Amino acid sequence: MIISLNKRWARTIVLFLALMAAPAIGMATALCADSLHVVTASDGARLFTATSTHAGLSVRQTFDDVRKIAAADGYVIAIEPDYSSPNPSMGIGKPPSPVPTLVQVQQPSGISFTSIVPPGNASKGVPERLCAMVGKFEAGRPAVPNQFEPAMTAETLEQSRTTIPVTKPVVNILKPDVPFDLAAAKAALEPGRSTIRGQVCGSWRGNLVLGSQPVLLYPVTPYLQQILALGKKAKRGKDQVVTDPDLVVARMEAKPNENGEFQFSRMKLGEYYLVTSISAVLGGSRDVYAGHVDTDYGSGNVYTSQNFSFGSDAGIERIVEVKKDGDTVKVTMQPHISAFNHSGLSGSILGCSKFGKEVSRGM
């Protein structure tokens, strides 16, 4: 029996089905709370995922087991699994909670549990409930001896003799050594008397691109300072900075107008971290070699005009400080200025000045 929840809940599940195409990753139950994979969407929604690996999982039996666990804990089935899908999924929820959970099976031995926290909702208790469900599912099931390597059969053992082994990267998890103080962060965003006003723009080949993506503002706390410091020293592909999921709860968001201008009003004294992105479809025309021609009057190369276009985007971040009560702090949000960046958006020494430039609206 399918029990319908609210439309917003169902839309969230449908959207998430498209995001969960990647295979599951094994995780030890004892480390569930510390090893949850957390993803924050652009709209502020947070996805908490815990996975488990067991040998020889039967898809139907797995969902039947989850169904029993869910029913015993007061959950209802919002989306029934489609057994014709390569990775069947089942949506469950506990009304009236707005936090749904998606269960997905990746054969032959993976299952993932994902809770989706809508924008603006606190995640308190979500990791604990998620890990509790994983723990109940794992109860009585023998773990795979090596959750990261499948059992070797005679055929795969023979194949391994002529196959270059795949080296799996070891990811180093980086976390701040100070806790995130949600109450203090929210207090820093209480109304004051100052204003932060700015403009988002980028430059490419003399064209000015005005930003249109939301500008996010976070109060600079000791926790955020460590996050930014860890991000600077993290090595691509080797380190992963893990943030508290409640970090997105204490923030403000401003939408730039048609000129890329934004404003945060009634701000208190202190430092604030601003972050946004800018993107645009860039293009033009260029001469392309078409061949060589020989005639009675001479010879030469032939060129033809070819139009081209490509997408370009850049992340932008700034730290601004309100030092005096009642002041208006102005800031220009643009990519780094680089004389060597000829292929994408960059900053300009003219800032967001429109003088002598063709203005286009960012995506």
Disulfide bonds with the S-S distance in Angstrom:
Cys32-Cys131 2.12
Cys201-Cys352 2.09
